[in-house]
């Protein structure tokens, strides 16, 4: 009976084994069945057979479990592949892969670390299962930790006890994070792009554990999917940026085309107004409306020709920013830059206004400039309209200049008839003089004026506009301004020229006024003499208007000398005296010149200079100590001539008096 009961129990165990395999019981249940079989009183061969059956069932159970793991791994790989083809963003896809890796291996923590080449370190980007915040942001250098082995071999790495593993150099900061997190076992696989490691996938547990080859293989496949996702994201980003650049370029091209069209239409409007005979004032007003700013049109001397305004307070703004005021230097610099670049230039920004400047050319010469005052920076289309307007404005200015030349043709012919009489008939010259009210029977004076800052044609044009010069004849001749007037009116003419050039225009100039000519036939010889005198005045660096007698001697002696030769002569004759005056801030040179001009009369020198006669004697004694005895006639003549030259070439402008 006992044997029969044991056999029945053995049969029941076999049935339970089949049920256990069907229901997927744990391995512990099968070990319990082996213990029960060992307790049965069965013959030895029957017990051994029954134990072998239990072990075969355990093997089947293990194979089924392994198959299930493979199926789960394959399912995770398939799901990751499906995610790759979906519209998940990169970070979302990586989070899904990390979560699958952790769940598939039943691990406690999983994360992606990406390589930053600039810092040469691994930086955790996506984590799952971490307890501490530091774990989600941990970083380590590439040559430290298990990352160094994966980078070097480009192969997976596993360890059952990370903190005790001595196969790599530990990072103390990373070890502290792993110690707080409780990490023990760890496996890391590389993310490869074009055979380069761009990141690592890690899975870790808080107990000692060995990972199977199947688990490592699945992790490697998931890491490959992550690498593909990163590559796709980069490709998509490049494509997206290229599309954005294309959109930006297309939009910019459309804006540019519209700007060109708007500028062309604005230019056509100005051209149409020009063809209809519009004035400069009308053109400036239209330009101001097109640009939504106030306009100043200047000539080559920065003098206002006309204005155009669009703002209600435009007149006040333009008056405040007159170009010959505080902003002159900035405007001159901007005009110079505009002429070089052939583009408009911002001159300055102040008090809520932006001043933009463009030069106006007539051929290769600058004949004016346009100033634009706006509340804000001008748009590209406004700048294009502003710059294209110079061609229309330039045509008007050139036309006006030619019209003025035609209008003053008779005056030019009269002047040349007087100064170059051998080329003209005197009869026609006298007729023209009568037309201009110039009485040739009276004494006449000739004045020549020039400036290095402005052309003679411009100076002549400005002088013609002055009412006080209505009774004179003037024009540009040989790059200077020649003026013929009645001798009694000569002082007023000289003062008028000085007021215009030095006062209003603020430029340096030089000129020579002739002695009276008793007959008009004498003007030709006077003109030749004054040309030589003006040349010498230029060599001397003289400023202001001089009388002919002041330069007569030097016109003969120094016409062939250059400035350096004149300076050498002055230094040789007066060097110690001039050095003493500069060092002591004295007036010895002025005193000696006055002494010679006063025919060596000390009392007359004292009266003219407003000093005591004893002071004159003391100064003369000092002068003789510096230059030697003044009684030698030859030496005195040399000193007197040198002092006259020095007086002519002094930097202070001299009155023609």
MIFINU-316252 format. One record per residue (C-alpha): z, y, x. Coordinates in steps of 0.05 Angstrom, whole numbers, plus 32768, in hexadecimal, padded with zeros to 4 digits. Example, Ala and Ser with C-alpha at 12.3 -4.5 7.8 and 13.67 -1.06 7.14 Angstrom:
! MIFINU-316252
+------+------+------+
:    Z :    Y :    X :
+------+------+------+
: 809C : 7FA6 : 80F6 :
: 808F : 7FEB : 8111 :
+------+------+------+
This chain:
! MIFINU-316252
+------+------+------+
:    Z :    Y :    X :
+------+------+------+
: 8000 : 8000 : 8000 :
: 8010 : 8030 : 8039 :
: 7FCD : 8023 : 8059 :
: 7FAA : 802F : 8017 :
: 7FCF : 8071 : 800D :
: 7FBD : 8087 : 8053 :
: 7F74 : 8078 : 8046 :
: 7F75 : 809E : 8005 :
: 7F95 : 80D9 : 802A :
: 7F5F : 80D6 : 8060 :
: 7F2A : 80D7 : 802A :
: 7F4B : 8114 : 800A :
: 7F4C : 8136 : 804E :
: 7F00 : 812B : 8055 :
: 7EF6 : 8149 : 8010 :
: 7F20 : 8186 : 8023 :
: 7EF8 : 818F : 8062 :
: 7EB8 : 8193 : 8039 :
: 7ED9 : 81C5 : 8009 :
: 7EF3 : 81ED : 8045 :
: 7EAD : 81F1 : 8063 :
: 7E91 : 8206 : 8021 :
: 7EC5 : 823B : 8016 :
: 7EC4 : 8254 : 805F :
: 7F0D : 8247 : 806E :
: 7F2C : 8261 : 80AE :
: 7F31 : 8238 : 80EE :
: 7F7C : 8231 : 80E5 :
: 7F71 : 8208 : 80A6 :
: 7F48 : 81D5 : 80CD :
: 7F7D : 81D0 : 8103 :
: 7FB0 : 81C1 : 80CC :
: 7F84 : 8187 : 80B5 :
: 7F84 : 8168 : 80FB :
: 7FD0 : 816B : 80F9 :
: 7FD1 : 8146 : 80B7 :
: 7FA2 : 8110 : 80D0 :
: 7FCE : 8104 : 810D :
: 8009 : 80F6 : 80DE :
: 7FE3 : 80C0 : 80B7 :
: 7FF3 : 8077 : 80C6 :
: 7FAC : 805F : 80CD :
: 7F8E : 802E : 80FE :
: 7F7C : 8050 : 813F :
: 7F31 : 804E : 8136 :
: 7F35 : 8069 : 80EF :
: 7F64 : 80A2 : 8104 :
: 7F36 : 80B4 : 813D :
: 7EFA : 80B4 : 810F :
: 7F1E : 80E0 : 80DE :
: 7F33 : 8111 : 8115 :
: 7EEB : 8113 : 812E :
: 7ED4 : 8124 : 80E7 :
: 7F04 : 815E : 80E5 :
: 7EEB : 8177 : 8129 :
: 7EA3 : 8172 : 8113 :
: 7EB5 : 819B : 80D5 :
: 7ED5 : 81CF : 8103 :
: 7E95 : 81D0 : 812D :
: 7E6B : 81D9 : 80EE :
: 7E9B : 8210 : 80D8 :
: 7E93 : 8233 : 811C :
: 7E48 : 822E : 8119 :
: 7E48 : 824B : 80D3 :
: 7E75 : 8284 : 80EB :
: 7E47 : 8292 : 8125 :
: 7E0B : 8291 : 80F7 :
: 7E2E : 82C2 : 80CA :
: 7E3C : 82F0 : 8105 :
: 7DF2 : 82ED : 8118 :
: 7DDE : 82FC : 80D1 :
: 7E0F : 8337 : 80CF :
: 7DF4 : 8350 : 8111 :
: 7DAC : 8349 : 80FA :
: 7DBD : 836D : 80B9 :
: 7DDC : 83A7 : 80E1 :
: 7D9E : 83AB : 810D :
: 7D71 : 83AB : 80CF :
: 7D9B : 83E1 : 80AE :
: 7D97 : 840B : 80ED :
: 7D4C : 8401 : 80F0 :
: 7D47 : 8417 : 80A7 :
: 7D70 : 8455 : 80B8 :
: 7D3F : 8466 : 80F0 :
: 7D07 : 846A : 80BD :
: 7D2F : 8492 : 808B :
: 7D3D : 84DD : 808B :
: 7D83 : 84DA : 80A8 :
: 7D94 : 8510 : 80DA :
: 7DA2 : 84FA : 8121 :
: 7DEE : 8502 : 811F :
: 7DF1 : 84DF : 80DB :
: 7DC8 : 84A5 : 80F6 :
: 7DF3 : 849E : 8134 :
: 7E32 : 849E : 8109 :
: 7E16 : 8465 : 80DF :
: 7E05 : 843C : 811E :
: 7E4B : 8447 : 813B :
: 7E6C : 8432 : 80FA :
: 7E40 : 83F3 : 80F6 :
: 7E50 : 83E0 : 813E :
: 7E9A : 83E7 : 8132 :
: 7E99 : 83C0 : 80F0 :
: 7E6C : 838A : 810C :
: 7E9A : 837B : 8146 :
: 7EDA : 8388 : 811F :
: 7EED : 83BB : 8154 :
: 7F20 : 83F2 : 814F :
: 7EF8 : 842B : 816E :
: 7EAE : 8439 : 817B :
: 7E8A : 8477 : 8197 :
: 7E4B : 8494 : 81B5 :
: 7E50 : 84BA : 81F6 :
: 7E13 : 84E3 : 820D :
: 7E02 : 84F9 : 8253 :
: 7E01 : 8543 : 8263 :
: 7DD6 : 854C : 82A3 :
: 7DED : 8594 : 82AF :
: 7E37 : 8580 : 82B1 :
: 7E28 : 853A : 82CB :
: 7E59 : 851B : 829A :
: 7E5D : 84F0 : 825C :
: 7E72 : 8513 : 821C :
: 7E89 : 84EE : 81DD :
: 7E5F : 8506 : 81A1 :
: 7E68 : 84D4 : 8168 :
: 7EA8 : 84AA : 815E :
: 7EC2 : 847A : 8129 :
: 7F09 : 845F : 8123 :
: 7F2A : 848E : 8155 :
: 7F72 : 84A1 : 8147 :
: 7F7A : 84DC : 8177 :
: 7F50 : 851B : 8178 :
: 7F47 : 8517 : 81C4 :
: 7F22 : 84D6 : 81BC :
: 7EEA : 84F8 : 8194 :
: 7EE0 : 852D : 81CA :
: 7EED : 8506 : 820A :
: 7EC1 : 8513 : 8247 :
: 7EBC : 84F2 : 828B :
: 7E91 : 84FA : 82C9 :
: 7E57 : 84CB : 82CF :
: 7E72 : 84A9 : 830E :
: 7EB7 : 849A : 82EE :
: 7ECD : 8464 : 82BD :
: 7EA3 : 842B : 82A2 :
: 7E6A : 845E : 8297 :
: 7E5C : 845C : 82E2 :
: 7E4C : 8411 : 82E0 :
: 7E1F : 8417 : 82A2 :
: 7DFA : 8452 : 82C2 :
: 7DF1 : 842D : 8304 :
: 7DDB : 83EA : 82E6 :
: 7DBD : 8401 : 82A3 :
: 7DDD : 83C1 : 8287 :
: 7E16 : 83B5 : 8256 :
: 7E5D : 83B3 : 8270 :
: 7E9A : 838F : 8252 :
: 7EE3 : 838C : 8264 :
: 7F20 : 836C : 8242 :
: 7F51 : 839D : 8261 :
: 7F32 : 83E1 : 8271 :
: 7F70 : 8402 : 828E :
: 7F7C : 83C9 : 82BF :
: 7F33 : 83BF : 82D2 :
: 7F26 : 83D1 : 831C :
: 7EDA : 83CA : 831C :
: 7ED0 : 8415 : 8315 :
: 7EF2 : 8456 : 8327 :
: 7F20 : 846D : 82F0 :
: 7F23 : 84B3 : 82D2 :
: 7F6D : 84C6 : 82C8 :
: 7F5D : 84F2 : 828C :
: 7F34 : 84BC : 826A :
: 7F68 : 8487 : 827A :
: 7F9D : 84B2 : 8259 :
: 7F72 : 84B8 : 821A :
: 7F67 : 846C : 8218 :
: 7FB1 : 8460 : 8223 :
: 7FC3 : 848D : 81E8 :
: 7F8D : 846C : 81BE :
: 7FA5 : 8426 : 81D3 :
: 7F61 : 8410 : 81ED :
: 7F62 : 83CC : 8210 :
: 7F20 : 83A6 : 8209 :
: 7EDF : 83CD : 820E :
: 7E94 : 83C2 : 820F :
: 7E60 : 83F7 : 821F :
: 7E14 : 83F3 : 821B :
: 7DE0 : 8427 : 8233 :
: 7DB0 : 8451 : 820A :
: 7D6F : 8451 : 8231 :
: 7D35 : 8481 : 822A :
: 7CFB : 8476 : 825A :
: 7D2A : 844A : 8284 :
: 7D5C : 8483 : 828B :
: 7DA3 : 8480 : 826F :
: 7DAD : 84B7 : 823D :
: 7DEE : 849D : 821E :
: 7E1D : 8463 : 8213 :
: 7E36 : 843D : 81D5 :
: 7E7E : 8426 : 81DC :
: 7EA7 : 83F6 : 81B1 :
: 7EF1 : 83ED : 81C1 :
: 7F2E : 83C6 : 81A7 :
: 7F78 : 83D1 : 81AD :
: 7F84 : 838A : 81C6 :
: 7F68 : 835E : 81FC :
: 7F27 : 833F : 81E4 :
: 7EE8 : 831F : 8200 :
: 7EA5 : 8332 : 81E2 :
: 7E70 : 82FE : 81D9 :
: 7E29 : 8303 : 81F1 :
: 7E12 : 8308 : 81A9 :
: 7E3F : 8345 : 819D :
: 7E27 : 8367 : 81DC :
: 7DDF : 8358 : 81C9 :
: 7DE8 : 8377 : 8184 :
: 7E09 : 83B4 : 81A2 :
: 7DCE : 83BB : 81D2 :
: 7D9D : 83B8 : 8198 :
: 7DC4 : 83EE : 8173 :
: 7DC5 : 8418 : 81B2 :
: 7D79 : 8410 : 81B6 :
: 7D74 : 8429 : 816F :
: 7D9F : 8464 : 8180 :
: 7D72 : 8474 : 81BC :
: 7D35 : 8470 : 818F :
: 7D57 : 849F : 815E :
: 7D65 : 84D1 : 8195 :
: 7D1E : 84CD : 81AE :
: 7D04 : 84D7 : 8167 :
: 7D32 : 8512 : 815E :
: 7D19 : 8532 : 819E :
: 7CD1 : 8526 : 818A :
: 7CDF : 8542 : 8144 :
: 7D02 : 857E : 8162 :
: 7CC8 : 858C : 8191 :
: 7C97 : 8585 : 8157 :
: 7CC1 : 85B1 : 812B :
: 7CC6 : 85E6 : 8161 :
: 7C7B : 85E2 : 816C :
: 7C6F : 85EC : 8122 :
: 7CA0 : 8626 : 8121 :
: 7C7D : 8646 : 815C :
: 7C3B : 863B : 8138 :
: 7C57 : 865C : 80F9 :
: 7C73 : 8696 : 8122 :
: 7C31 : 869F : 8147 :
: 7C0A : 869D : 8107 :
: 7C39 : 86D0 : 80E7 :
: 7C35 : 86FC : 8125 :
: 7BE9 : 86F7 : 8124 :
: 7BE8 : 870B : 80DA :
: 7C16 : 8746 : 80E8 :
: 7BEB : 875A : 8123 :
: 7BAC : 8756 : 80FA :
: 7BCC : 8781 : 80C3 :
: 7BE4 : 87B3 : 80F8 :
: 7B9E : 87B7 : 8116 :
: 7B81 : 87C1 : 80D1 :
: 7BB4 : 87F7 : 80C0 :
: 7BA8 : 881A : 8103 :
: 7B5E : 8816 : 80F9 :
: 7B63 : 8834 : 80B3 :
: 7B90 : 886C : 80CC :
: 7B60 : 887B : 8105 :
: 7B26 : 887C : 80D3 :
: 7B4C : 88AF : 80A9 :
: 7B57 : 88DD : 80E5 :
: 7B0E : 88D4 : 80FA :
: 7AF6 : 88E5 : 80B4 :
: 7B22 : 8924 : 80B4 :
: 7B05 : 8936 : 80F8 :
: 7ABE : 892E : 80DE :
: 7ACF : 895B : 80A3 :
: 7AE6 : 8992 : 80D3 :
: 7B31 : 898A : 80CC :
: 7B5D : 89B6 : 80F8 :
: 7B8F : 899D : 812B :
: 7BC7 : 89B1 : 80FB :
: 7BA9 : 8987 : 80C3 :
: 7BA0 : 894C : 80F2 :
: 7BE8 : 8951 : 810B :
: 7C02 : 8954 : 80C3 :
: 7BDA : 8915 : 80B0 :
: 7BF1 : 88F1 : 80EF :
: 7C3A : 8903 : 80DF :
: 7C31 : 88E5 : 8099 :
: 7C12 : 88A6 : 80B5 :
: 7C4A : 889C : 80E8 :
: 7C83 : 88B5 : 80BC :
: 7C9A : 88E3 : 80F4 :
: 7C94 : 892A : 810D :
: 7C5C : 893D : 813E :
: 7C57 : 896F : 8177 :
: 7C14 : 8979 : 8199 :
: 7C1C : 8996 : 81DF :
: 7BEA : 89B0 : 8212 :
: 7BEA : 899D : 825B :
: 7C22 : 89CF : 826A :
: 7C4E : 89B1 : 8234 :
: 7C44 : 89EC : 8206 :
: 7C40 : 89E0 : 81BC :
: 7BFA : 89E3 : 819E :
: 7C0B : 89CE : 8157 :
: 7C3C : 89A4 : 812E :
: 7C3C : 8971 : 80F7 :
: 7C7A : 895E : 80CF :
: 7C8D : 892D : 8099 :
: 7CD9 : 8934 : 8094 :
: 7CF8 : 896D : 806D :
: 7D20 : 8982 : 80AA :
: 7CE5 : 8975 : 80D9 :
: 7CDE : 89BF : 80EC :
: 7D26 : 89C2 : 8102 :
: 7D1F : 8981 : 8129 :
: 7CE0 : 8998 : 814D :
: 7CFF : 89DB : 815D :
: 7D3C : 89B9 : 8179 :
: 7D13 : 898D : 81A7 :
: 7CE1 : 89BE : 81C3 :
: 7CC2 : 899E : 8201 :
: 7CD4 : 89D7 : 822F :
: 7D1E : 89D0 : 821E :
: 7D51 : 899E : 8237 :
: 7D23 : 8963 : 822D :
: 7CEA : 897D : 8258 :
: 7CF7 : 894F : 8293 :
: 7CFA : 8911 : 8267 :
: 7CBA : 8925 : 8244 :
: 7C95 : 8934 : 8285 :
: 7CA9 : 88EF : 82A0 :
: 7C92 : 88CD : 8260 :
: 7C4F : 88F2 : 8261 :
: 7C44 : 88DE : 82A9 :
: 7C53 : 8895 : 8299 :
: 7C26 : 8897 : 825B :
: 7BED : 88B2 : 8284 :
: 7BF5 : 8879 : 82B7 :
: 7BFB : 8841 : 8283 :
: 7BCD : 885F : 824D :
: 7C03 : 884D : 821B :
: 7C39 : 8874 : 81F6 :
: 7C7E : 8878 : 8214 :
: 7CC3 : 8887 : 81F7 :
: 7CDB : 88C8 : 8218 :
: 7D22 : 88C8 : 81FE :
: 7D50 : 88B5 : 81C4 :
: 7D84 : 88E8 : 81AF :
: 7DA7 : 8903 : 8171 :
: 7D87 : 88CF : 8142 :
: 7D40 : 88DC : 815A :
: 7D10 : 88B4 : 8185 :
: 7CDC : 88DC : 81AB :
: 7C9D : 88B5 : 81BD :
: 7C67 : 88D5 : 81E9 :
: 7C1D : 88C7 : 81F5 :
: 7BEE : 88ED : 8222 :
: 7BAB : 8907 : 820A :
: 7B71 : 8902 : 823B :
: 7B2F : 8927 : 823E :
: 7B05 : 88FC : 826C :
: 7B32 : 88ED : 82A7 :
: 7B5C : 892C : 829F :
: 7B9B : 8934 : 8274 :
: 7B8F : 896C : 8242 :
: 7BCE : 8964 : 8218 :
: 7C03 : 8935 : 81FC :
: 7C1F : 8921 : 81B8 :
: 7C69 : 891A : 81A9 :
: 7C81 : 88EF : 816E :
: 7CC8 : 88F8 : 8153 :
: 7CE1 : 88BF : 8126 :
: 7D25 : 88AB : 810A :
: 7D1D : 8863 : 8123 :
: 7CF3 : 883D : 8155 :
: 7CAA : 883F : 8142 :
: 7C8B : 87FF : 8127 :
: 7C52 : 87DE : 814D :
: 7C1E : 87F6 : 811B :
: 7C39 : 883E : 8121 :
: 7C35 : 883B : 816D :
: 7BED : 8822 : 8168 :
: 7BDA : 885B : 8138 :
: 7BFE : 888D : 8165 :
: 7BD9 : 8876 : 81A3 :
: 7B95 : 8873 : 8181 :
: 7B9E : 88BA : 8166 :
: 7B96 : 88D6 : 81AC :
: 7B4A : 88CB : 81AA :
: 7B43 : 88F7 : 816C :
: 7B73 : 892C : 8185 :
: 7B50 : 892A : 81C9 :
: 7B0C : 8937 : 81A9 :
: 7B28 : 8975 : 8186 :
: 7B49 : 8990 : 81C5 :
: 7B0B : 8986 : 81EF :
: 7AE0 : 89A6 : 81B9 :
: 7B0F : 89E2 : 81B6 :
: 7B0D : 89E9 : 8202 :
: 7AC1 : 89E7 : 8202 :
: 7ABE : 8A19 : 81C9 :
: 7AEC : 8A48 : 81EF :
: 7AC0 : 8A42 : 822D :
: 7A84 : 8A54 : 8203 :
: 7AA9 : 8A8D : 81E3 :
: 7ABD : 8AA9 : 8227 :
: 7A7A : 8A9E : 8247 :
: 7A6A : 8AE9 : 8248 :
: 7AAD : 8AF9 : 8269 :
: 7AA1 : 8AC4 : 829E :
: 7A5B : 8AE0 : 82AB :
: 7A77 : 8B27 : 82B2 :
: 7AAD : 8B10 : 82E3 :
: 7A7B : 8AEB : 830E :
: 7A4D : 8B27 : 830B :
: 7A84 : 8B53 : 8327 :
: 7A9F : 8B23 : 835B :
: 7A5E : 8B01 : 836F :
: 7A30 : 8B3D : 8364 :
: 79FA : 8B24 : 8394 :
: 79EB : 8AED : 8362 :
: 79E3 : 8B19 : 8325 :
: 79BF : 8B58 : 830E :
: 79ED : 8B95 : 830C :
: 79CB : 8BAF : 82CE :
: 79E1 : 8B73 : 82A4 :
: 7A26 : 8B75 : 82C4 :
: 7A30 : 8BBD : 82AE :
: 7A19 : 8BAD : 8267 :
: 7A4C : 8B74 : 8262 :
: 7A83 : 8BA2 : 827F :
: 7A75 : 8BD5 : 8248 :
: 7A7A : 8B9D : 8213 :
: 7AC0 : 8B8B : 822E :
: 7AD6 : 8BD3 : 8234 :
: 7ADD : 8BCF : 8280 :
: 7ACC : 8C13 : 829D :
: 7AAB : 8C05 : 82E0 :
: 7AAE : 8C4E : 82F4 :
: 7AFA : 8C4B : 82FA :
: 7B20 : 8C2A : 8333 :
: 7B27 : 8BDF : 8327 :
: 7B59 : 8BAB : 8342 :
: 7B4E : 8B61 : 834D :
: 7B85 : 8B2D : 8344 :
: 7B7F : 8AE3 : 8359 :
: 7BB4 : 8AB2 : 833F :
: 7BBC : 8A67 : 834A :
: 7BF0 : 8A30 : 8340 :
: 7BF8 : 89EA : 835A :
: 7C17 : 89D5 : 8317 :
: 7BDF : 89E7 : 82E7 :
: 7B94 : 89EE : 82E9 :
: 7B75 : 8A33 : 82EC :
: 7B4E : 8A25 : 82AD :
: 7B8F : 8A1C : 8286 :
: 7BB0 : 8A59 : 82A3 :
: 7B72 : 8A83 : 8292 :
: 7B72 : 8A67 : 824B :
: 7BBB : 8A7A : 8241 :
: 7BB2 : 8AC0 : 8260 :
: 7B79 : 8ACF : 8230 :
: 7BA8 : 8AC5 : 81F5 :
: 7BD8 : 8AFC : 820C :
: 7BCE : 8B3F : 81E8 :
: 7BE3 : 8B67 : 8226 :
: 7BA5 : 8B4D : 824B :
: 7B73 : 8B60 : 8215 :
: 7B52 : 8B95 : 8241 :
: 7B46 : 8B6B : 827F :
: 7B11 : 8B39 : 8294 :
: 7B29 : 8AF6 : 82AD :
: 7B10 : 8AAF : 82B8 :
: 7B18 : 8A73 : 82E5 :
: 7AF2 : 8A7A : 8327 :
: 7AF5 : 8A4A : 8362 :
: 7B34 : 8A28 : 8347 :
: 7B5B : 8A68 : 833E :
: 7B60 : 8A9E : 8308 :
: 7B3B : 8ADE : 8318 :
: 7B4F : 8B1D : 82F1 :
: 7B2C : 8B61 : 82F4 :
: 7B4F : 8B9C : 82D4 :
: 7B56 : 8BE7 : 82D9 :
: 7B83 : 8BF9 : 8314 :
: 7BB7 : 8C1E : 82E9 :
: 7BC0 : 8BDF : 82BF :
: 7BC9 : 8BB1 : 82FC :
: 7C16 : 8BB2 : 82FD :
: 7C19 : 8B9E : 82B4 :
: 7BE7 : 8B66 : 82C0 :
: 7C11 : 8B4C : 82FA :
: 7C51 : 8B4C : 82D0 :
: 7C2D : 8B2A : 8296 :
: 7C15 : 8AF2 : 82C3 :
: 7C5A : 8AE9 : 82E1 :
: 7C7A : 8AE7 : 829C :
: 7C4A : 8AB0 : 8284 :
: 7C4A : 8A85 : 82C3 :
: 7C92 : 8A8A : 82DB :
: 7CB4 : 8A9A : 8299 :
: 7C91 : 8A75 : 8261 :
: 7C70 : 8A3C : 8287 :
: 7CA6 : 8A37 : 82BD :
: 7C76 : 8A28 : 82F6 :
: 7C6F : 8A41 : 833E :
: 7C31 : 8A6B : 834B :
: 7C13 : 8A9A : 837F :
: 7BE4 : 8AD4 : 837B :
: 7BC6 : 8B0F : 83A0 :
: 7BB8 : 8B54 : 8383 :
: 7B81 : 8B7D : 83A5 :
: 7B83 : 8BC6 : 83B8 :
: 7B5C : 8BF2 : 8387 :
: 7B10 : 8BEE : 838B :
: 7AF0 : 8C32 : 8384 :
: 7AAD : 8C14 : 836E :
: 7A9D : 8BD1 : 834C :
: 7A70 : 8BBF : 8386 :
: 7AAF : 8BB9 : 83B2 :
: 7ACB : 8B80 : 8387 :
: 7A9F : 8B4C : 83A7 :
: 7ABB : 8B5A : 83ED :
: 7B02 : 8B5F : 83D0 :
: 7AFA : 8B1A : 83AF :
: 7AE7 : 8AFA : 83F2 :
: 7B22 : 8B1C : 8414 :
: 7B53 : 8B07 : 83DD :
: 7B3B : 8ABF : 83E0 :
: 7B4E : 8ABE : 842A :
: 7B90 : 8AE0 : 841B :
: 7BA0 : 8AAE : 83E3 :
: 7B90 : 8A75 : 8413 :
: 7BC1 : 8A90 : 8446 :
: 7BF6 : 8A9B : 840F :
: 7BED : 8A51 : 83FD :
: 7BF6 : 8A3E : 8446 :
: 7C35 : 8A68 : 844A :
: 7C51 : 8A49 : 840B :
: 7C58 : 8A8F : 83ED :
: 7C6C : 8A97 : 83A4 :
: 7C5F : 8AD0 : 8373 :
: 7C29 : 8B05 : 8377 :
: 7C20 : 8B2A : 83B9 :
: 7BF9 : 8B69 : 83C9 :
: 7BBB : 8B64 : 83F3 :
: 7BD7 : 8B90 : 842A :
: 7C11 : 8B5F : 8433 :
: 7BE2 : 8B28 : 8447 :
: 7BA8 : 8B4E : 8466 :
: 7BBC : 8B44 : 84AF :
: 7BD0 : 8AFB : 84A5 :
: 7B90 : 8AEB : 847F :
: 7B6B : 8AF9 : 84C0 :
: 7B9E : 8ADB : 84F1 :
: 7BB5 : 8A9D : 84CC :
: 7B7B : 8A87 : 84A0 :
: 7B6C : 8A4D : 84CE :
: 7BB5 : 8A38 : 84D7 :
: 7BD9 : 8A03 : 84AF :
: 7C20 : 8A06 : 8496 :
: 7C3D : 89DF : 84D0 :
: 7C1E : 8A10 : 8502 :
: 7C3B : 8A4B : 84DC :
: 7C80 : 8A2A : 84DA :
: 7C7C : 8A1D : 8525 :
: 7C6C : 8A67 : 8532 :
: 7CA7 : 8A7D : 8506 :
: 7CD6 : 8A4D : 8529 :
: 7CBF : 8A64 : 856D :
: 7CC6 : 8AAE : 855D :
: 7D03 : 8AAE : 852E :
: 7D24 : 8A6B : 8536 :
: 7D69 : 8A82 : 8550 :
: 7D6B : 8ABB : 851E :
: 7D5A : 8A90 : 84E1 :
: 7D8B : 8A5A : 84F8 :
: 7DC3 : 8A8E : 84FF :
: 7DB5 : 8AA9 : 84B9 :
: 7DB6 : 8A64 : 849B :
: 7DF5 : 8A50 : 84BF :
: 7E1B : 8A91 : 84B3 :
: 7DFB : 8AA3 : 8470 :
: 7DE7 : 8AE5 : 8490 :
: 7DAD : 8B17 : 8486 :
: 7D98 : 8B24 : 84CE :
: 7D4E : 8B12 : 84C2 :
: 7D4B : 8B40 : 8485 :
: 7D6D : 8B77 : 84AD :
: 7D3C : 8B71 : 84E7 :
: 7D00 : 8B73 : 84B8 :
: 7D1B : 8BB1 : 8496 :
: 7D28 : 8BCF : 84DB :
: 7CDF : 8BC6 : 84F0 :
: 7CC4 : 8BDD : 84AC :
: 7CF0 : 8C1C : 84B1 :
: 7CD1 : 8C2D : 84F5 :
: 7D12 : 8C1B : 8519 :
: 7D3B : 8C4F : 84F2 :
: 7D82 : 8C32 : 84EC :
: 7D99 : 8C65 : 84B8 :
: 7D5D : 8C55 : 848C :
: 7D6C : 8C0B : 8493 :
: 7DB4 : 8C17 : 847D :
: 7D9D : 8C3F : 8440 :
: 7D68 : 8C0B : 842B :
: 7D98 : 8BD0 : 8433 :
: 7DD5 : 8BF4 : 8417 :
: 7E00 : 8BE8 : 8455 :
: 7E23 : 8C15 : 8488 :
: 7DFB : 8C2D : 84C5 :
: 7E30 : 8C0D : 84F3 :
: 7E23 : 8BCB : 84D1 :
: 7DDA : 8BD3 : 84E1 :
: 7DEA : 8BE0 : 852A :
: 7E17 : 8BA2 : 852D :
: 7DE1 : 8B77 : 850E :
: 7DAC : 8B91 : 853F :
: 7DDA : 8B81 : 8579 :
: 7DE3 : 8B39 : 855F :
: 7D98 : 8B34 : 8555 :
: 7D8A : 8B48 : 859D :
: 7DBD : 8B14 : 85B5 :
: 7D95 : 8AE0 : 858F :
: 7D4D : 8AF7 : 859B :
: 7D50 : 8B24 : 85D8 :
: 7D41 : 8B6E : 85E2 :
: 7D19 : 8B8D : 85A8 :
: 7CFB : 8BC6 : 85D1 :
: 7CC0 : 8B9E : 85EC :
: 7C84 : 8BB3 : 85C1 :
: 7C60 : 8B70 : 85C7 :
: 7CA0 : 8B4A : 85B5 :
: 7CAE : 8B7B : 857C :
: 7C68 : 8B71 : 855F :
: 7C70 : 8B25 : 8562 :
: 7CB4 : 8B29 : 8540 :
: 7C9C : 8B59 : 850B :
: 7C61 : 8B2D : 84F9 :
: 7C8C : 8AEF : 84F8 :
: 7CBE : 8B11 : 84CA :
: 7C87 : 8B27 : 849B :
: 7C6E : 8ADF : 8499 :
: 7CB5 : 8AC7 : 848D :
: 7CBD : 8AF8 : 8454 :
: 7C7C : 8AE1 : 8434 :
: 7C8E : 8A97 : 8438 :
: 7CD6 : 8A9D : 841F :
: 7CE4 : 8A6E : 83E3 :
: 7CF9 : 8AA8 : 83B5 :
: 7CBF : 8AC2 : 838A :
: 7CAB : 8B07 : 83A0 :
: 7C99 : 8B40 : 8371 :
: 7C56 : 8B5F : 837C :
: 7C72 : 8BA4 : 8375 :
+------+------+------+
